[in-house]
Amino acid sequence: MNHFQFTDEQFIEIREIWRDINSQCKLLQEQTGCPDSEIVKMIDSAKSYWENKR
C-alpha cells in the first residue's frame, strides 16, 4: 500500500491547478458551446494518460 502524502504547500498547489483546469474548461465551453460530456471526455483522457504513464 502506498503511504504517499503531499505537503500542505503541495496540496494548495494542486488545488490551484484544479481551479485552473476548471477555469480553462469553462472558457472552452463558453467559446465553443462544447457540452459537458465532451469536457468530461477530455478530462478522462488526461486521467488515462497519467494512469498509463507508469
Helices and strands as residue ranges (DSSP letters): H 8-32, H 36-52
